[in-house]
Amino acid sequence: MKHNLSSEFIFQLFALLITIVVVHAVYVGIIRPSANAQLQHQMERQLAGEDFVPERSLAVVVRDYEQETCFILLFWALAIMGYKGRLSLQEKAIHRQGLLEIPDGTSVLPQDAREYSRSLEALPRTEQNFLLPRTLLSGLQRFATTASIQAVSTTIKEQCELESDRLDSELSMVRYIAWAIPSIGFIGTVRGIGDALGQAYKAVEGDITGVTISLGVAFNSTFVALVLSIIIMFCLHQLQLSQERVVLDCQRYADQRLLSHLEVH
């Protein structure tokens, strides 16, 4: 388990670094030059006194530093959820391996528990760390030591509850990112409004270009942040649904394949 945590931490760290490099490169090489060229062209037309409606392209909407930060956090959160989603799929796949093959009508006595545990103990170390093998092995070991079906049932329930709590706690970083993105968008809003107020004297003199650009920063940052937070929350709820199904399937598997065969004379 400690190895899994360290591997996940390393993955998250490298995912963050790669995301920062890639997103910043895209902004420096593509988005900001395109947005600046478009804004410069519009400013020239305004100064020339032309009557036109400024067009706001995607590059203009996402060009500021707040939006760049939001995209970095978005892709980092998606990478974290992708990693956890892959683990969830692996957990689901192990349910199809037939870990505990007990023929119908066969009763498992406390002295038989050790024999059925051997197949679980023979699994590769990575597979032994999955929820289902751990739960079945804990249930068999408890049955061998206590000869109590109720104790096995309690063990299975506790294992699933602990796993559910662990999975929920490990999503705290994603929840923080989902909260941070709208907050960063609000920071952009405050910055844009502050810049607009600082250039109010130019608007009084008839030059509203600076005020318009600053207000665009304010509204664009909030707009982008809210859209990205919606995407993250949707993906987060889908991941949580998948993890909850894994835990419920594990408990159902243990009830049907283990508890129903236990017998105490």
C-alpha atoms as an extended CHARMM CRD file, in Angstrom:
* protein
*
       265  EXT
         1         1  MET       CA              0.0000000000        0.0000000000        0.0000000000  PROA      1               0.0000000000
         2         2  LYS       CA              2.8680000000        2.3770000000        0.8070000000  PROA      2               0.0000000000
         3         3  HSD       CA              4.4200000000        1.5620000000       -2.5690000000  PROA      3               0.0000000000
         4         4  ASN       CA              1.1310000000        2.4390000000       -4.2720000000  PROA      4               0.0000000000
         5         5  LEU       CA              0.9650000000        5.7580000000       -2.4250000000  PROA      5               0.0000000000
         6         6  SER       CA              4.5340000000        6.6640000000       -3.3570000000  PROA      6               0.0000000000
         7         7  SER       CA              3.9350000000        5.7140000000       -6.9910000000  PROA      7               0.0000000000
         8         8  GLU       CA              0.7980000000        7.8200000000       -7.0840000000  PROA      8               0.0000000000
         9         9  PHE       CA              2.6090000000       10.7970000000       -5.5330000000  PROA      9               0.0000000000
        10        10  ILE       CA              5.3890000000       10.5580000000       -8.1180000000  PROA      10              0.0000000000
        11        11  PHE       CA              2.7990000000       10.3180000000      -10.8940000000  PROA      11              0.0000000000
        12        12  GLN       CA              0.9640000000       13.3980000000       -9.6270000000  PROA      12              0.0000000000
        13        13  LEU       CA              4.2060000000       15.3650000000       -9.3330000000  PROA      13              0.0000000000
        14        14  PHE       CA              5.3530000000       14.5430000000      -12.8610000000  PROA      14              0.0000000000
        15        15  ALA       CA              1.8460000000       15.1040000000      -14.2230000000  PROA      15              0.0000000000
        16        16  LEU       CA              1.8550000000       18.6040000000      -12.7210000000  PROA      16              0.0000000000
        17        17  LEU       CA              5.2920000000       19.4450000000      -14.1380000000  PROA      17              0.0000000000
        18        18  ILE       CA              4.4340000000       18.1430000000      -17.6030000000  PROA      18              0.0000000000
        19        19  THR       CA              1.1140000000       19.9950000000      -17.5870000000  PROA      19              0.0000000000
        20        20  ILE       CA              2.7880000000       23.2680000000      -16.6400000000  PROA      20              0.0000000000
        21        21  VAL       CA              5.3820000000       22.9280000000      -19.3940000000  PROA      21              0.0000000000
        22        22  VAL       CA              2.9290000000       21.9170000000      -22.1320000000  PROA      22              0.0000000000
        23        23  VAL       CA              0.2050000000       24.4640000000      -21.3110000000  PROA      23              0.0000000000
        24        24  HSD       CA              2.6980000000       27.3160000000      -20.9300000000  PROA      24              0.0000000000
        25        25  ALA       CA              4.3660000000       26.3840000000      -24.2340000000  PROA      25              0.0000000000
        26        26  VAL       CA              0.9930000000       26.4500000000      -26.0060000000  PROA      26              0.0000000000
        27        27  TYR       CA              0.1920000000       29.8370000000      -24.4900000000  PROA      27              0.0000000000
        28        28  VAL       CA              3.5750000000       31.3620000000      -25.3460000000  PROA      28              0.0000000000
        29        29  GLY       CA              3.7630000000       29.8940000000      -28.8390000000  PROA      29              0.0000000000
        30        30  ILE       CA              0.1590000000       30.0430000000      -30.0460000000  PROA      30              0.0000000000
        31        31  ILE       CA             -2.5260000000       31.5940000000      -27.8650000000  PROA      31              0.0000000000
        32        32  ARG       CA             -0.9680000000       34.8610000000      -26.6880000000  PROA      32              0.0000000000
        33        33  PRO       CA              0.5980000000       35.8560000000      -30.0400000000  PROA      33              0.0000000000
        34        34  SER       CA             -2.7110000000       35.2170000000      -31.7990000000  PROA      34              0.0000000000
        35        35  ALA       CA             -4.7310000000       37.0880000000      -29.1600000000  PROA      35              0.0000000000
        36        36  ASN       CA             -2.3320000000       40.0460000000      -29.0840000000  PROA      36              0.0000000000
        37        37  ALA       CA             -2.3850000000       40.3350000000      -32.8690000000  PROA      37              0.0000000000
        38        38  GLN       CA             -6.1800000000       40.3530000000      -32.9010000000  PROA      38              0.0000000000
        39        39  LEU       CA             -6.4170000000       42.9160000000      -30.0940000000  PROA      39              0.0000000000
        40        40  GLN       CA             -3.8360000000       45.1350000000      -31.7930000000  PROA      40              0.0000000000
        41        41  HSD       CA             -5.8010000000       45.0290000000      -35.0280000000  PROA      41              0.0000000000
        42        42  GLN       CA             -9.0240000000       45.9470000000      -33.2360000000  PROA      42              0.0000000000
        43        43  MET       CA             -7.2840000000       48.7940000000      -31.4100000000  PROA      43              0.0000000000
        44        44  GLU       CA             -5.9970000000       50.2030000000      -34.6790000000  PROA      44              0.0000000000
        45        45  ARG       CA             -9.4920000000       50.1170000000      -36.1590000000  PROA      45              0.0000000000
        46        46  GLN       CA            -10.9170000000       51.8610000000      -33.1010000000  PROA      46              0.0000000000
        47        47  LEU       CA             -8.2920000000       54.5840000000      -33.2460000000  PROA      47              0.0000000000
        48        48  ALA       CA             -9.0740000000       55.0260000000      -36.9330000000  PROA      48              0.0000000000
        49        49  GLY       CA            -12.6920000000       55.6920000000      -36.0080000000  PROA      49              0.0000000000
        50        50  GLU       CA            -14.1620000000       52.7070000000      -37.8150000000  PROA      50              0.0000000000
        51        51  ASP       CA            -17.6180000000       51.5010000000      -36.8440000000  PROA      51              0.0000000000
        52        52  PHE       CA            -17.3820000000       47.7730000000      -36.1430000000  PROA      52              0.0000000000
        53        53  VAL       CA            -18.2780000000       45.1480000000      -33.5630000000  PROA      53              0.0000000000
        54        54  PRO       CA            -15.1370000000       43.5950000000      -31.9960000000  PROA      54              0.0000000000
        55        55  GLU       CA            -14.9780000000       39.8160000000      -32.3740000000  PROA      55              0.0000000000
        56        56  ARG       CA            -13.7030000000       37.8490000000      -29.4090000000  PROA      56              0.0000000000
        57        57  SER       CA            -12.0170000000       34.6660000000      -30.5410000000  PROA      57              0.0000000000
        58        58  LEU       CA            -11.1700000000       31.7380000000      -28.2910000000  PROA      58              0.0000000000
        59        59  ALA       CA             -7.5510000000       32.9370000000      -28.0820000000  PROA      59              0.0000000000
        60        60  VAL       CA             -8.6840000000       36.3120000000      -26.7330000000  PROA      60              0.0000000000
        61        61  VAL       CA            -11.0140000000       34.7400000000      -24.1900000000  PROA      61              0.0000000000
        62        62  VAL       CA             -8.3590000000       32.4230000000      -22.7030000000  PROA      62              0.0000000000
        63        63  ARG       CA             -5.2140000000       34.5390000000      -23.1610000000  PROA      63              0.0000000000
        64        64  ASP       CA             -4.6880000000       35.8240000000      -19.6110000000  PROA      64              0.0000000000
        65        65  TYR       CA             -2.6240000000       34.3170000000      -16.8120000000  PROA      65              0.0000000000
        66        66  GLU       CA             -5.6490000000       33.3600000000      -14.7260000000  PROA      66              0.0000000000
        67        67  GLN       CA             -7.0590000000       31.2530000000      -17.5610000000  PROA      67              0.0000000000
        68        68  GLU       CA             -3.6580000000       29.6300000000      -18.1090000000  PROA      68              0.0000000000
        69        69  THR       CA             -3.5220000000       28.6750000000      -14.4340000000  PROA      69              0.0000000000
        70        70  CYS       CA             -7.0470000000       27.2840000000      -14.6310000000  PROA      70              0.0000000000
        71        71  PHE       CA             -6.1360000000       25.0940000000      -17.6050000000  PROA      71              0.0000000000
        72        72  ILE       CA             -3.0340000000       23.8150000000      -15.8080000000  PROA      72              0.0000000000
        73        73  LEU       CA             -5.1580000000       22.8230000000      -12.8150000000  PROA      73              0.0000000000
        74        74  LEU       CA             -7.8050000000       21.2980000000      -15.0890000000  PROA      74              0.0000000000
        75        75  PHE       CA             -5.3950000000       18.9940000000      -16.9040000000  PROA      75              0.0000000000
        76        76  TRP       CA             -3.6380000000       18.1080000000      -13.6540000000  PROA      76              0.0000000000
        77        77  ALA       CA             -6.9540000000       17.1320000000      -12.0730000000  PROA      77              0.0000000000
        78        78  LEU       CA             -7.8890000000       15.1060000000      -15.1550000000  PROA      78              0.0000000000
        79        79  ALA       CA             -4.5430000000       13.2880000000      -14.9590000000  PROA      79              0.0000000000
        80        80  ILE       CA             -5.1350000000       12.4350000000      -11.2920000000  PROA      80              0.0000000000
        81        81  MET       CA             -8.6610000000       11.2180000000      -12.0150000000  PROA      81              0.0000000000
        82        82  GLY       CA             -7.4120000000        9.2560000000      -15.0210000000  PROA      82              0.0000000000
        83        83  TYR       CA             -4.8860000000        7.4710000000      -12.7990000000  PROA      83              0.0000000000
        84        84  LYS       CA             -7.5470000000        6.6130000000      -10.2410000000  PROA      84              0.0000000000
        85        85  GLY       CA             -9.9810000000        5.6190000000      -12.9750000000  PROA      85              0.0000000000
        86        86  ARG       CA             -7.4360000000        3.1320000000      -14.3440000000  PROA      86              0.0000000000
        87        87  LEU       CA             -7.0790000000        1.6020000000      -10.8730000000  PROA      87              0.0000000000
        88        88  SER       CA            -10.8560000000        1.3480000000      -10.6570000000  PROA      88              0.0000000000
        89        89  LEU       CA            -10.9630000000       -0.5210000000      -13.9750000000  PROA      89              0.0000000000
        90        90  GLN       CA             -8.2860000000       -2.9200000000      -12.7150000000  PROA      90              0.0000000000
        91        91  GLU       CA            -10.3640000000       -3.5300000000       -9.5920000000  PROA      91              0.0000000000
        92        92  LYS       CA            -13.3600000000       -4.3660000000      -11.7790000000  PROA      92              0.0000000000
        93        93  ALA       CA            -11.2960000000       -6.6770000000      -13.9840000000  PROA      93              0.0000000000
        94        94  ILE       CA            -10.1840000000       -8.8330000000      -11.0540000000  PROA      94              0.0000000000
        95        95  HSD       CA            -13.8180000000       -9.6930000000      -10.3040000000  PROA      95              0.0000000000
        96        96  ARG       CA            -13.8380000000      -11.7430000000      -13.5130000000  PROA      96              0.0000000000
        97        97  GLN       CA            -10.8460000000      -13.8890000000      -12.5590000000  PROA      97              0.0000000000
        98        98  GLY       CA            -12.7300000000      -16.3220000000      -10.3400000000  PROA      98              0.0000000000
        99        99  LEU       CA            -10.6650000000      -15.7220000000       -7.2210000000  PROA      99              0.0000000000
       100       100  LEU       CA            -12.7330000000      -17.9840000000       -5.0240000000  PROA      100             0.0000000000
       101       101  GLU       CA            -14.1200000000      -21.0080000000       -6.8520000000  PROA      101             0.0000000000
       102       102  ILE       CA            -16.4160000000      -22.8090000000       -4.4230000000  PROA      102             0.0000000000
       103       103  PRO       CA            -18.8540000000      -25.2040000000       -6.1600000000  PROA      103             0.0000000000
       104       104  ASP       CA            -22.5500000000      -24.6890000000       -5.5080000000  PROA      104             0.0000000000
       105       105  GLY       CA            -23.7730000000      -26.7130000000       -2.5700000000  PROA      105             0.0000000000
       106       106  THR       CA            -20.3150000000      -26.9480000000       -1.0120000000  PROA      106             0.0000000000
       107       107  SER       CA            -19.9440000000      -25.9690000000        2.6210000000  PROA      107             0.0000000000
       108       108  VAL       CA            -16.7800000000      -24.3240000000        3.9090000000  PROA      108             0.0000000000
       109       109  LEU       CA            -15.8290000000      -25.2200000000        7.4650000000  PROA      109             0.0000000000
       110       110  PRO       CA            -13.3600000000      -23.2750000000        9.6210000000  PROA      110             0.0000000000
       111       111  GLN       CA            -10.6830000000      -25.8970000000        9.0360000000  PROA      111             0.0000000000
       112       112  ASP       CA            -11.1490000000      -25.5130000000        5.2580000000  PROA      112             0.0000000000
       113       113  ALA       CA            -10.5270000000      -21.7540000000        5.2740000000  PROA      113             0.0000000000
       114       114  ARG       CA             -6.7520000000      -22.1360000000        5.1140000000  PROA      114             0.0000000000
       115       115  GLU       CA             -6.9890000000      -24.2310000000        1.9520000000  PROA      115             0.0000000000
       116       116  TYR       CA             -9.1220000000      -21.6480000000        0.1470000000  PROA      116             0.0000000000
       117       117  SER       CA             -6.7790000000      -18.8750000000        1.2920000000  PROA      117             0.0000000000
       118       118  ARG       CA             -3.8210000000      -20.3400000000       -0.5890000000  PROA      118             0.0000000000
       119       119  SER       CA             -5.1180000000      -19.3190000000       -4.0200000000  PROA      119             0.0000000000
       120       120  LEU       CA             -5.4760000000      -15.7190000000       -2.8140000000  PROA      120             0.0000000000
       121       121  GLU       CA             -2.0330000000      -15.6960000000       -1.2130000000  PROA      121             0.0000000000
       122       122  ALA       CA             -0.5430000000      -16.9870000000       -4.4750000000  PROA      122             0.0000000000
       123       123  LEU       CA             -1.6750000000      -13.9220000000       -6.4190000000  PROA      123             0.0000000000
       124       124  PRO       CA              0.9390000000      -11.3730000000       -7.5250000000  PROA      124             0.0000000000
       125       125  ARG       CA              1.6530000000       -8.6970000000       -4.9450000000  PROA      125             0.0000000000
       126       126  THR       CA             -0.0450000000       -5.9840000000       -7.0080000000  PROA      126             0.0000000000
       127       127  GLU       CA             -3.2580000000       -8.0140000000       -7.2600000000  PROA      127             0.0000000000
       128       128  GLN       CA             -3.2060000000       -8.8640000000       -3.5570000000  PROA      128             0.0000000000
       129       129  ASN       CA             -3.4450000000       -5.1430000000       -2.8080000000  PROA      129             0.0000000000
       130       130  PHE       CA             -6.7750000000       -4.8670000000       -4.6220000000  PROA      130             0.0000000000
       131       131  LEU       CA             -9.9120000000       -4.6360000000       -2.5110000000  PROA      131             0.0000000000
       132       132  LEU       CA            -11.5380000000       -7.9420000000       -3.4430000000  PROA      132             0.0000000000
       133       133  PRO       CA             -8.5550000000      -10.2660000000       -2.6880000000  PROA      133             0.0000000000
       134       134  ARG       CA             -7.8780000000       -8.4030000000        0.5650000000  PROA      134             0.0000000000
       135       135  THR       CA            -11.4990000000       -8.6670000000        1.6410000000  PROA      135             0.0000000000
       136       136  LEU       CA            -11.8110000000      -12.3790000000        0.8150000000  PROA      136             0.0000000000
       137       137  LEU       CA             -8.5090000000      -13.2140000000        2.4860000000  PROA      137             0.0000000000
       138       138  SER       CA             -9.4140000000      -11.2570000000        5.6160000000  PROA      138             0.0000000000
       139       139  GLY       CA            -12.7860000000      -13.0020000000        5.7490000000  PROA      139             0.0000000000
       140       140  LEU       CA            -11.2490000000      -16.4740000000        5.4310000000  PROA      140             0.0000000000
       141       141  GLN       CA             -8.6090000000      -15.7500000000        8.0480000000  PROA      141             0.0000000000
       142       142  ARG       CA            -11.2040000000      -14.4330000000       10.4630000000  PROA      142             0.0000000000
       143       143  PHE       CA            -13.3710000000      -17.5110000000        9.8810000000  PROA      143             0.0000000000
       144       144  ALA       CA            -10.4010000000      -19.8220000000       10.5590000000  PROA      144             0.0000000000
       145       145  THR       CA             -9.6040000000      -18.1120000000       13.8810000000  PROA      145             0.0000000000
       146       146  THR       CA            -13.0980000000      -17.3770000000       15.1990000000  PROA      146             0.0000000000
       147       147  ALA       CA            -15.3150000000      -19.9800000000       13.4930000000  PROA      147             0.0000000000
       148       148  SER       CA            -17.9680000000      -17.2650000000       13.4430000000  PROA      148             0.0000000000
       149       149  ILE       CA            -19.9570000000      -16.3760000000       10.3480000000  PROA      149             0.0000000000
       150       150  GLN       CA            -21.0260000000      -13.1060000000       11.9760000000  PROA      150             0.0000000000
       151       151  ALA       CA            -17.3930000000      -12.1560000000       12.5020000000  PROA      151             0.0000000000
       152       152  VAL       CA            -16.6860000000      -12.7950000000        8.8100000000  PROA      152             0.0000000000
       153       153  SER       CA            -19.6490000000      -10.6500000000        7.8110000000  PROA      153             0.0000000000
       154       154  THR       CA            -18.4210000000       -7.8410000000       10.0710000000  PROA      154             0.0000000000
       155       155  THR       CA            -14.9100000000       -8.1100000000        8.6270000000  PROA      155             0.0000000000
       156       156  ILE       CA            -16.1750000000       -7.8320000000        5.0570000000  PROA      156             0.0000000000
       157       157  LYS       CA            -18.3110000000       -4.8380000000        5.9250000000  PROA      157             0.0000000000
       158       158  GLU       CA            -15.4310000000       -3.0950000000        7.7250000000  PROA      158             0.0000000000
       159       159  GLN       CA            -13.0320000000       -3.6990000000        4.8440000000  PROA      159             0.0000000000
       160       160  CYS       CA            -15.4630000000       -2.1790000000        2.3500000000  PROA      160             0.0000000000
       161       161  GLU       CA            -16.2050000000        0.8020000000        4.5860000000  PROA      161             0.0000000000
       162       162  LEU       CA            -12.5030000000        1.4750000000        5.1240000000  PROA      162             0.0000000000
       163       163  GLU       CA            -11.8530000000        1.2640000000        1.3970000000  PROA      163             0.0000000000
       164       164  SER       CA            -14.7310000000        3.6230000000        0.6890000000  PROA      164             0.0000000000
       165       165  ASP       CA            -13.3490000000        6.1490000000        3.2060000000  PROA      165             0.0000000000
       166       166  ARG       CA             -9.8510000000        5.8180000000        1.7490000000  PROA      166             0.0000000000
       167       167  LEU       CA            -11.0080000000        6.3880000000       -1.8140000000  PROA      167             0.0000000000
       168       168  ASP       CA            -13.0260000000        9.3920000000       -0.7190000000  PROA      168             0.0000000000
       169       169  SER       CA            -10.1110000000       10.9540000000        1.1850000000  PROA      169             0.0000000000
       170       170  GLU       CA             -7.7240000000       10.4740000000       -1.7530000000  PROA      170             0.0000000000
       171       171  LEU       CA             -9.9500000000       12.6880000000       -3.8920000000  PROA      171             0.0000000000
       172       172  SER       CA             -9.3430000000       15.6700000000       -1.6090000000  PROA      172             0.0000000000
       173       173  MET       CA             -6.7770000000       17.1610000000       -4.0070000000  PROA      173             0.0000000000
       174       174  VAL       CA             -9.2400000000       17.0040000000       -6.9090000000  PROA      174             0.0000000000
       175       175  ARG       CA            -11.9000000000       18.6640000000       -4.7510000000  PROA      175             0.0000000000
       176       176  TYR       CA             -9.4230000000       21.3890000000       -3.8360000000  PROA      176             0.0000000000
       177       177  ILE       CA             -8.6710000000       22.0020000000       -7.5150000000  PROA      177             0.0000000000
       178       178  ALA       CA            -12.3990000000       22.1280000000       -8.2730000000  PROA      178             0.0000000000
       179       179  TRP       CA            -12.6830000000       24.8420000000       -5.6030000000  PROA      179             0.0000000000
       180       180  ALA       CA             -9.4960000000       26.6650000000       -6.6210000000  PROA      180             0.0000000000
       181       181  ILE       CA            -10.3960000000       27.1660000000      -10.2880000000  PROA      181             0.0000000000
       182       182  PRO       CA            -13.4540000000       29.4100000000       -9.6900000000  PROA      182             0.0000000000
       183       183  SER       CA            -11.4300000000       31.2710000000       -7.0490000000  PROA      183             0.0000000000
       184       184  ILE       CA             -8.6620000000       31.9700000000       -9.5550000000  PROA      184             0.0000000000
       185       185  GLY       CA            -11.3070000000       33.1350000000      -12.0170000000  PROA      185             0.0000000000
       186       186  PHE       CA            -12.6050000000       35.5420000000       -9.3930000000  PROA      186             0.0000000000
       187       187  ILE       CA             -9.0600000000       36.8460000000       -8.8640000000  PROA      187             0.0000000000
       188       188  GLY       CA             -8.9460000000       37.5970000000      -12.5960000000  PROA      188             0.0000000000
       189       189  THR       CA            -12.2530000000       39.4010000000      -12.2930000000  PROA      189             0.0000000000
       190       190  VAL       CA            -10.9740000000       41.5820000000       -9.4630000000  PROA      190             0.0000000000
       191       191  ARG       CA             -7.7480000000       42.3070000000      -11.3400000000  PROA      191             0.0000000000
       192       192  GLY       CA             -9.6160000000       43.2260000000      -14.5170000000  PROA      192             0.0000000000
       193       193  ILE       CA            -12.0300000000       45.5440000000      -12.7380000000  PROA      193             0.0000000000
       194       194  GLY       CA             -9.1450000000       47.1340000000      -10.8430000000  PROA      194             0.0000000000
       195       195  ASP       CA             -7.2810000000       47.8000000000      -14.0970000000  PROA      195             0.0000000000
       196       196  ALA       CA            -10.4420000000       49.2200000000      -15.6550000000  PROA      196             0.0000000000
       197       197  LEU       CA            -10.9460000000       51.6300000000      -12.7540000000  PROA      197             0.0000000000
       198       198  GLY       CA             -7.3000000000       52.6450000000      -12.9950000000  PROA      198             0.0000000000
       199       199  GLN       CA             -7.8860000000       53.6810000000      -16.6200000000  PROA      199             0.0000000000
       200       200  ALA       CA            -11.1740000000       55.4580000000      -16.0210000000  PROA      200             0.0000000000
       201       201  TYR       CA             -9.5460000000       58.8320000000      -16.6800000000  PROA      201             0.0000000000
       202       202  LYS       CA             -8.7920000000       57.7270000000      -20.2440000000  PROA      202             0.0000000000
       203       203  ALA       CA            -12.4370000000       56.8300000000      -20.7680000000  PROA      203             0.0000000000
       204       204  VAL       CA            -13.4170000000       60.3180000000      -19.6200000000  PROA      204             0.0000000000
       205       205  GLU       CA            -11.0930000000       61.7000000000      -22.2750000000  PROA      205             0.0000000000
       206       206  GLY       CA            -12.7700000000       59.5090000000      -24.9080000000  PROA      206             0.0000000000
       207       207  ASP       CA            -10.3280000000       56.5810000000      -25.1150000000  PROA      207             0.0000000000
       208       208  ILE       CA            -12.2080000000       53.5000000000      -23.8700000000  PROA      208             0.0000000000
       209       209  THR       CA             -9.8380000000       50.9370000000      -25.3550000000  PROA      209             0.0000000000
       210       210  GLY       CA             -7.9680000000       50.1980000000      -22.1120000000  PROA      210             0.0000000000
       211       211  VAL       CA            -11.1690000000       49.9950000000      -20.0720000000  PROA      211             0.0000000000
       212       212  THR       CA            -12.7100000000       47.6100000000      -22.6030000000  PROA      212             0.0000000000
       213       213  ILE       CA             -9.6970000000       45.2940000000      -22.5720000000  PROA      213             0.0000000000
       214       214  SER       CA             -9.5580000000       45.2670000000      -18.7530000000  PROA      214             0.0000000000
       215       215  LEU       CA            -13.2500000000       44.4920000000      -18.4430000000  PROA      215             0.0000000000
       216       216  GLY       CA            -12.7440000000       41.7270000000      -20.9880000000  PROA      216             0.0000000000
       217       217  VAL       CA            -10.1070000000       40.2270000000      -18.6650000000  PROA      217             0.0000000000
       218       218  ALA       CA            -12.5720000000       40.3800000000      -15.7850000000  PROA      218             0.0000000000
       219       219  PHE       CA            -15.4480000000       38.6480000000      -17.5540000000  PROA      219             0.0000000000
       220       220  ASN       CA            -13.3570000000       36.1710000000      -19.5440000000  PROA      220             0.0000000000
       221       221  SER       CA            -11.5350000000       34.8300000000      -16.4940000000  PROA      221             0.0000000000
       222       222  THR       CA            -14.7920000000       34.1680000000      -14.6480000000  PROA      222             0.0000000000
       223       223  PHE       CA            -16.3960000000       32.5910000000      -17.7060000000  PROA      223             0.0000000000
       224       224  VAL       CA            -13.4920000000       30.2140000000      -18.3740000000  PROA      224             0.0000000000
       225       225  ALA       CA            -13.1230000000       29.2700000000      -14.7100000000  PROA      225             0.0000000000
       226       226  LEU       CA            -16.8030000000       28.3880000000      -14.3410000000  PROA      226             0.0000000000
       227       227  VAL       CA            -16.8200000000       26.2780000000      -17.5080000000  PROA      227             0.0000000000
       228       228  LEU       CA            -13.7050000000       24.3650000000      -16.4380000000  PROA      228             0.0000000000
       229       229  SER       CA            -15.0590000000       23.7750000000      -12.9340000000  PROA      229             0.0000000000
       230       230  ILE       CA            -18.2050000000       22.2480000000      -14.4530000000  PROA      230             0.0000000000
       231       231  ILE       CA            -16.0310000000       19.8510000000      -16.4660000000  PROA      231             0.0000000000
       232       232  ILE       CA            -14.0150000000       18.8340000000      -13.3950000000  PROA      232             0.0000000000
       233       233  MET       CA            -17.0900000000       18.2720000000      -11.2360000000  PROA      233             0.0000000000
       234       234  PHE       CA            -18.6960000000       16.0920000000      -13.9140000000  PROA      234             0.0000000000
       235       235  CYS       CA            -15.5740000000       13.9260000000      -14.2150000000  PROA      235             0.0000000000
       236       236  LEU       CA            -15.2170000000       13.7790000000      -10.4240000000  PROA      236             0.0000000000
       237       237  HSD       CA            -18.7640000000       12.5250000000       -9.9380000000  PROA      237             0.0000000000
       238       238  GLN       CA            -18.2670000000        9.8850000000      -12.6380000000  PROA      238             0.0000000000
       239       239  LEU       CA            -15.0990000000        8.6870000000      -10.9120000000  PROA      239             0.0000000000
       240       240  GLN       CA            -16.8080000000        8.5550000000       -7.5310000000  PROA      240             0.0000000000
       241       241  LEU       CA            -19.6610000000        6.5720000000       -9.0480000000  PROA      241             0.0000000000
       242       242  SER       CA            -17.2010000000        4.0690000000      -10.5120000000  PROA      242             0.0000000000
       243       243  GLN       CA            -15.3610000000        3.6940000000       -7.1930000000  PROA      243             0.0000000000
       244       244  GLU       CA            -18.5850000000        3.2270000000       -5.2380000000  PROA      244             0.0000000000
       245       245  ARG       CA            -19.6410000000        0.5030000000       -7.6550000000  PROA      245             0.0000000000
       246       246  VAL       CA            -16.3360000000       -1.2850000000       -7.1210000000  PROA      246             0.0000000000
       247       247  VAL       CA            -16.8770000000       -1.3140000000       -3.3580000000  PROA      247             0.0000000000
       248       248  LEU       CA            -20.4950000000       -2.4760000000       -3.6710000000  PROA      248             0.0000000000
       249       249  ASP       CA            -19.5360000000       -5.1830000000       -6.1760000000  PROA      249             0.0000000000
       250       250  CYS       CA            -16.8410000000       -6.4020000000       -3.8000000000  PROA      250             0.0000000000
       251       251  GLN       CA            -19.2830000000       -6.6730000000       -0.9240000000  PROA      251             0.0000000000
       252       252  ARG       CA            -21.8100000000       -8.4520000000       -3.1430000000  PROA      252             0.0000000000
       253       253  TYR       CA            -19.1350000000      -10.8560000000       -4.4350000000  PROA      253             0.0000000000
       254       254  ALA       CA            -18.0350000000      -11.7140000000       -0.8930000000  PROA      254             0.0000000000
       255       255  ASP       CA            -21.6240000000      -12.2900000000        0.2120000000  PROA      255             0.0000000000
       256       256  GLN       CA            -22.4460000000      -14.5610000000       -2.7230000000  PROA      256             0.0000000000
       257       257  ARG       CA            -19.1490000000      -16.4350000000       -3.1430000000  PROA      257             0.0000000000
       258       258  LEU       CA            -18.0040000000      -16.7060000000        0.4780000000  PROA      258             0.0000000000
       259       259  LEU       CA            -20.5850000000      -15.9990000000        3.1480000000  PROA      259             0.0000000000
       260       260  SER       CA            -23.2600000000      -18.1670000000        1.5350000000  PROA      260             0.0000000000
       261       261  HSD       CA            -20.9230000000      -21.2080000000        1.7090000000  PROA      261             0.0000000000
       262       262  LEU       CA            -19.7410000000      -20.8470000000        5.2970000000  PROA      262             0.0000000000
       263       263  GLU       CA            -20.9930000000      -23.3430000000        7.8150000000  PROA      263             0.0000000000
       264       264  VAL       CA            -20.2340000000      -24.0130000000       11.4650000000  PROA      264             0.0000000000
       265       265  HSD       CA            -21.0190000000      -27.4040000000       13.0230000000  PROA      265             0.0000000000
